[in-house]
Amino acid sequence: MQLYIVRHGIAIDREAPKCPADPERFLTEEGKEKTRQVAQGLAALGVVPDLFLSSPYKRATETAEIFAEELEYSKQKIRRTDLLLPGGEATMLFRELAKDKDSASVFLFGHAPQLDDVIATALGFKHQITSLKKAGVALVELKRVSPPSGELVWLATPKLLRKAGK
């Protein structure tokens, strides 16, 4: 299984006067545009998704929807899971992913630092070894889904992927 791990794009600042409650924080216009460019970069690489799983928080869902548009994946097929919420348990996420073992290319959309925990768990580490930027993407190839055993194929900054899409 190829696991594309995507941190949500740039969202409204928590300190902004009109910032809603955390679950409702949304992508800024800049965040939407940069996220679209990152998704176009992945599309230029020929990535074909089988499954999208997203945190139910608005900024993660919006990021997933932008990727769905660019990668020609139906927005209606995006599955929301509490296992991708901040503080989610990575081992539980991999147990859930094992139910979709026929999916060869899976996208996860969520939050830092939880996604860095997912990467570490997939690679057999007990502590984080990465720090995904907003709209950053990591590709982990899983040899076994649960318990996870995989290798980090690449980790790309948003800037690098935006350039790939041009």
Order of alpha helices (4+ residues) and beta strands (2+ residues): beta-alpha-beta-alpha-beta-alpha-beta-alpha-beta-beta-alpha
